[in-house]
Amino acid sequence: MTRIRTVKGNRDLQLLLFITAFYVLATAISNLFVNLLLWRQSKQLHMILNYNFAVILSQMFFYWLAGILAKRLDRVLLFRMGIVILALFYVVILWLRENASAYTILLGAILGCGYGVYWLSYHLLTFEITEPTTRDYFNGMAGLFSSLANLVGPFGAGWVIEVTSVSKGYFLLFLVSLGLFLLAILCSWFLHRRPKETTPYALHKVWTERKRNLSLRRVLTAHIAQGWREGGILFLIILWVFTILQRERSVGLFMLLQSLFSLVLYFAWGRGWMKGHRWKYLFWGGLTSYLGIVALFFSPNPMMVYAYAILIGIAYPLIDVPYRSSTYDIIGTANKAGPWRIEYLQLRDLYTNLGRMMALLLLFFMLGAGEMKAILPWYAVLTGGGYWFISLLLVKQVE
């Protein structure tokens, strides 16, 4: 009851959840379909890799730049800037339309810029607004909104593309996403302002702290494993599902099944029914996600696609909530966590993106050695166990 009263009395926490809802619905409607649009226009996996590599490089740079600016500016203003840049991405892609695949690097750079500014300020606000007693609730509710958005967004988007022409359908999806980001910008005006930092920028000191603090070092290594799992698999899964099922609406059904099962578990986290045993949830979630993805890539048929959707729908919430909450808890107990929180978040993002870049470089190399259908099963085996490896790294750090 105390936790519920704390949450209800925290207006900024509630507003941040509303903005999260607009963000996840906008990305659920359009984000995975950007990769499908580029694939439809180019039919070249290298173009998709260039786009995603540009996203990662741009995100790394602007996450670092946003951290420096967060020392000098109101973090809410920075948060709003990130949402504006994400809205700009959809303005550009609406303008380019059929020529989008000719500007993959530009599109990736804009999206990465928006991600970098948005996620640095979002993580910072989450760190400041939530406490250890409310983090599982916040992360559970954020995951619940994400699941709800993915429950209706991709399936509805696939239906829109099927009942209209492909070009008109994609145009409508991106237009709706732009509108949702505009609503998120409006909500951000009601967040309490955050005064600029008085402490100097000290990333080099946090780097030194990493050498001294074992728990911090392990959680940072875990973020390399997270990036290694996410670098290529996240967008390759959607492309692979699309090549198997051949319809955007079927991709939407895949996401609907995944989100339906995630919804139940995120709701349980948000209600506090799964408190404790974080490491066990993380271990079994990671193992399930690995076995599921290996099975999918070695048996690529529609039945296995939908079975994988169910498995990952169960596994991901078991990984996501304890992992994110434990990360914030470990950073929160590190040396000078208050004044250096921006630098700690930057270091965490640097490790995550390092893992993503390594995974994408591996994919570039493997594509040069063979055909896409031949190399994908082996790529899945090499990178799909990242989440499970996280649980092994954090065996003594997660309660």
C-alpha positions in Angstrom: 0.0 0.0 0.0 2.8 2.4 0.8 4.3 1.8 -2.6 0.9 2.5 -4.4 0.5 5.8 -2.4 4.1 6.8 -3.4 3.4 6.1 -7.0 0.0 8.0 -7.0 1.7 11.0 -5.4 4.5 11.1 -7.9 3.1 13.1 -10.9 6.4 13.0 -12.8 6.5 9.2 -12.6 2.9 9.1 -14.0 3.7 11.6 -16.8 6.8 9.7 -17.7 4.7 6.5 -18.1 2.2 8.4 -20.3 5.1 9.6 -22.5 6.4 6.1 -22.6 3.0 4.8 -23.8 3.0 7.3 -26.7 6.6 6.4 -27.6 6.1 2.7 -27.6 2.8 2.9 -29.5 4.5 5.1 -32.2 7.4 2.8 -32.5 5.2 -0.3 -32.4 3.2 1.0 -35.3 6.1 2.0 -37.5 9.5 1.1 -36.3 9.7 -2.5 -37.5 8.0 -1.6 -40.7 10.8 0.9 -41.5 13.1 -2.1 -42.0 10.5 -3.9 -44.1 10.0 -0.8 -46.2 13.7 -0.5 -46.9 13.8 -4.3 -47.7 10.8 -3.9 -50.1 12.5 -1.1 -51.9 16.0 -2.4 -52.1 15.8 -6.3 -51.6 19.4 -5.9 -50.3 20.3 -6.9 -46.7 23.4 -4.8 -46.9 21.2 -1.7 -47.2 19.4 -2.7 -44.0 22.8 -3.3 -42.3 24.0 0.2 -43.4 20.9 1.7 -41.9 21.2 -0.1 -38.6 24.9 0.6 -38.4 24.2 4.3 -38.9 21.6 4.2 -36.2 24.1 2.7 -33.7 27.0 5.0 -34.5 24.8 8.1 -34.4 23.2 6.9 -31.2 26.6 6.4 -29.5 27.8 9.9 -30.4 24.6 11.7 -29.5 24.2 9.8 -26.2 27.6 11.0 -25.3 26.8 14.6 -26.4 23.5 14.5 -24.6 25.3 13.5 -21.4 27.5 16.6 -21.6 24.5 18.8 -22.4 22.6 17.3 -19.5 25.2 18.9 -17.2 24.4 22.3 -18.6 20.7 22.1 -19.5 17.4 21.2 -17.9 17.0 17.4 -18.5 13.3 17.8 -19.3 14.2 20.2 -22.1 16.8 17.7 -23.4 14.1 14.9 -23.2 11.8 17.1 -25.3 14.5 17.6 -27.8 14.9 13.9 -28.2 11.2 13.4 -28.9 11.3 16.3 -31.4 14.2 14.6 -33.3 12.3 11.3 -33.4 9.3 13.2 -34.8 11.6 14.7 -37.4 12.7 11.2 -38.5 9.1 10.5 -39.5 8.8 13.9 -41.3 11.8 13.0 -43.4 10.7 9.5 -44.2 7.2 10.8 -45.2 8.9 13.3 -47.5 11.2 10.7 -49.1 8.5 8.0 -49.5 9.5 5.7 -52.4 13.1 7.1 -52.3 13.7 6.1 -48.7 16.1 3.3 -49.5 18.4 5.7 -51.3 19.0 7.6 -48.0 19.5 4.8 -45.5 22.6 6.4 -43.9 20.8 9.7 -43.5 17.7 8.1 -42.0 19.8 6.0 -39.7 21.8 9.0 -38.5 18.6 11.0 -37.8 17.0 8.1 -35.9 20.2 7.4 -34.0 20.4 11.1 -33.0 16.9 10.9 -31.7 17.5 7.7 -29.8 20.7 9.0 -28.3 19.2 12.2 -26.9 15.8 10.6 -25.9 17.3 7.6 -24.2 20.0 9.4 -22.2 17.4 11.8 -20.8 14.8 9.1 -20.4 17.2 6.9 -18.4 18.3 9.9 -16.4 14.8 10.9 -15.6 13.9 7.3 -14.7 16.9 7.2 -12.4 15.9 10.5 -10.7 12.1 10.0 -10.5 12.0 6.3 -9.4 13.4 4.7 -6.2 14.4 1.1 -5.4 10.8 0.6 -4.0 9.1 1.9 -7.2 11.5 0.7 -10.0 10.0 -2.8 -10.4 6.5 -1.0 -10.6 7.7 1.5 -13.2 9.6 -1.0 -15.3 6.7 -3.4 -15.1 4.2 -0.8 -16.2 6.5 0.5 -18.9 6.7 -3.1 -20.2 3.0 -3.5 -19.9 2.4 -0.4 -22.1 5.0 -1.8 -24.5 3.2 -5.1 -24.7 -0.2 -3.4 -25.2 1.2 -1.2 -28.0 2.8 -4.3 -29.7 -0.5 -6.1 -29.2 -2.4 -3.7 -31.4 0.2 -1.7 -33.2 1.9 -4.1 -35.6 -1.2 -6.2 -36.3 -3.2 -3.1 -37.0 -0.4 -1.7 -39.1 -0.2 -4.9 -41.1 -3.9 -4.8 -41.7 -3.8 -1.2 -42.9 -1.0 -2.1 -45.4 -3.1 -5.0 -46.7 -6.4 -3.1 -47.2 -4.7 -0.2 -48.8 -1.9 0.0 -51.3 1.6 -0.7 -49.9 2.8 2.8 -50.5 -0.4 4.4 -49.0 -0.4 2.0 -46.1 3.2 2.8 -45.1 2.5 6.6 -45.5 -0.5 6.3 -43.1 1.5 4.4 -40.5 4.3 6.9 -40.4 1.8 9.8 -40.3 0.1 8.2 -37.2 3.5 7.7 -35.5 4.3 11.4 -36.1 1.1 12.4 -34.5 1.8 10.3 -31.4 5.3 11.8 -31.0 3.6 15.3 -31.1 1.4 14.2 -28.3 4.4 13.0 -26.3 6.0 16.4 -26.9 2.9 18.1 -25.5 2.9 15.8 -22.3 6.6 16.7 -21.7 5.7 20.3 -21.0 4.0 19.2 -17.8 7.1 17.5 -16.3 8.8 19.4 -13.5 11.9 21.2 -14.7 15.2 19.7 -13.6 17.9 22.3 -12.6 21.2 22.0 -14.4 24.0 20.1 -12.8 26.7 21.8 -10.6 29.2 19.0 -10.7 31.8 18.9 -13.5 31.7 16.2 -16.3 33.7 13.2 -15.0 33.5 10.3 -17.4 37.1 9.5 -16.9 36.6 9.1 -13.1 33.6 6.7 -13.7 35.9 4.7 -16.0 38.4 4.4 -13.1 35.5 3.4 -10.8 34.7 0.6 -13.2 38.1 -0.9 -12.4 37.6 -0.8 -8.7 33.9 -1.9 -8.5 33.3 -5.6 -9.3 29.5 -5.3 -9.4 29.7 -2.4 -11.8 32.2 -4.1 -14.0 30.0 -7.2 -14.2 26.9 -5.2 -15.1 28.8 -3.4 -17.8 30.0 -6.6 -19.3 26.4 -7.8 -19.2 25.5 -4.9 -21.3 28.0 -6.0 -24.0 26.2 -9.3 -23.9 22.9 -7.5 -24.3 24.2 -5.5 -27.3 25.7 -8.7 -28.8 22.2 -10.3 -28.6 20.4 -7.3 -30.0 22.8 -6.0 -32.6 21.5 -8.0 -35.6 18.9 -10.4 -34.2 16.2 -7.8 -33.5 15.7 -6.6 -37.1 16.8 -9.9 -38.7 14.0 -11.7 -36.8 11.4 -9.4 -38.5 13.0 -9.8 -41.9 13.2 -13.5 -41.5 9.6 -13.8 -40.3 8.5 -11.7 -43.3 10.4 -13.9 -45.8 8.7 -17.0 -44.3 5.2 -15.6 -44.0 5.3 -13.1 -46.9 2.7 -10.7 -45.5 2.9 -7.6 -43.3 -0.3 -8.7 -41.6 1.3 -12.1 -40.6 4.2 -10.2 -39.1 1.7 -8.2 -37.1 0.1 -11.5 -35.9 3.6 -12.6 -34.8 4.0 -9.5 -32.7 0.4 -9.8 -31.4 1.1 -13.3 -30.0 4.4 -12.2 -28.5 2.9 -9.2 -26.8 -0.2 -11.1 -25.6 2.0 -13.4 -23.4 4.3 -10.5 -22.4 1.3 -8.5 -21.3 0.4 -11.0 -18.6 3.9 -11.2 -17.1 4.4 -7.4 -17.3 1.1 -7.0 -15.5 2.3 -9.4 -12.8 5.5 -7.4 -12.4 3.6 -4.1 -12.2 1.2 -5.5 -9.5 4.1 -6.7 -7.4 3.2 -10.4 -7.8 6.7 -11.4 -8.9 8.9 -9.7 -6.3 12.1 -11.3 -5.4 13.9 -14.2 -7.2 15.2 -11.8 -9.8 18.1 -13.9 -10.8 16.0 -17.1 -11.3 13.6 -15.1 -13.6 16.6 -13.7 -15.5 18.3 -17.1 -15.9 15.2 -19.0 -17.2 14.1 -16.1 -19.4 17.5 -15.9 -21.0 17.7 -19.7 -21.5 14.2 -19.8 -23.0 14.9 -17.0 -25.4 18.1 -18.7 -26.6 16.5 -22.1 -27.2 13.6 -20.5 -28.9 15.7 -18.5 -31.4 17.9 -21.5 -32.2 14.8 -23.6 -32.9 13.4 -20.9 -35.1 16.4 -20.5 -37.3 17.0 -24.3 -37.7 13.3 -24.9 -38.4 12.1 -21.9 -40.4 8.4 -22.6 -40.9 5.2 -20.8 -40.0 4.3 -23.1 -37.0 7.8 -22.5 -35.5 7.5 -18.7 -36.2 4.4 -18.5 -34.0 5.8 -20.9 -31.4 8.8 -18.6 -31.1 6.6 -15.6 -30.7 5.0 -17.3 -27.7 8.3 -18.3 -26.2 9.9 -14.9 -26.5 6.7 -13.3 -25.2 7.1 -15.3 -22.0 10.9 -15.0 -21.8 11.5 -11.3 -22.5 9.6 -9.9 -19.4 11.4 -12.4 -17.2 14.7 -10.8 -18.5 13.7 -7.2 -18.9 12.3 -6.1 -15.5 14.9 -7.8 -13.2 17.8 -6.8 -15.5 16.8 -3.1 -15.8 15.9 -2.7 -12.1 19.1 -4.4 -11.0 21.2 -2.3 -13.3 19.8 0.9 -11.7 20.2 -0.5 -8.2 23.9 -1.4 -8.9 24.6 2.0 -10.4 22.7 3.6 -7.5 25.1 2.1 -5.0 28.2 3.0 -6.9 30.7 5.7 -5.8 29.1 9.2 -6.2 26.1 7.7 -8.0 24.2 11.0 -7.5 26.6 13.5 -9.0 28.0 11.0 -11.6 24.7 9.4 -12.6 25.0 10.8 -16.2 28.4 9.4 -16.6 27.4 6.0 -15.3 24.5 5.9 -17.8 26.8 6.9 -20.6 29.3 4.2 -19.7 26.5 1.6 -19.7 25.2 2.7 -23.1 28.8 2.7 -24.5 29.1 -1.0 -23.5 25.7 -1.9 -25.0 26.5 -0.3 -28.3 29.9 -1.9 -28.3 28.2 -5.2 -28.2 25.8 -4.2 -31.0 28.6 -3.0 -33.2 30.5 -6.3 -32.7 27.4 -8.3 -33.7 26.8 -6.2 -36.8 30.4 -6.5 -37.9 30.2 -10.2 -37.4 27.1 -10.2 -39.7 28.9 -8.1 -42.3 31.7 -10.6 -42.3 29.5 -13.7 -42.5 27.4 -12.2 -45.3 30.6 -11.9 -47.3 31.3 -15.6 -46.8 27.9 -17.0 -47.8 24.2 -16.6 -48.7 21.8 -15.0 -46.2 19.8 -18.2 -45.7 22.9 -20.3 -45.1 24.6 -18.0 -42.5 21.6 -17.0 -40.4 21.3 -20.2 -38.4 24.9 -20.0 -37.4 24.6 -16.3 -36.7 21.7 -17.0 -34.4 23.7 -19.7 -32.5 26.6 -17.2 -32.0 24.6 -14.2 -30.9 21.3 -15.5 -29.6 22.6 -16.5 -26.1 23.4 -13.0 -25.0 20.5 -12.7 -22.6 21.3 -16.1 -21.0 25.0 -15.0 -20.6 23.7 -11.9 -18.7 22.3 -14.2 -16.0 25.5 -16.0 -15.7 27.5 -12.8 -15.3 25.1 -11.4 -12.7 24.6 -14.5 -10.6 25.9 -12.8 -7.4 24.8 -9.3 -8.3 21.1 -9.9 -8.8 18.9 -10.8 -5.8 
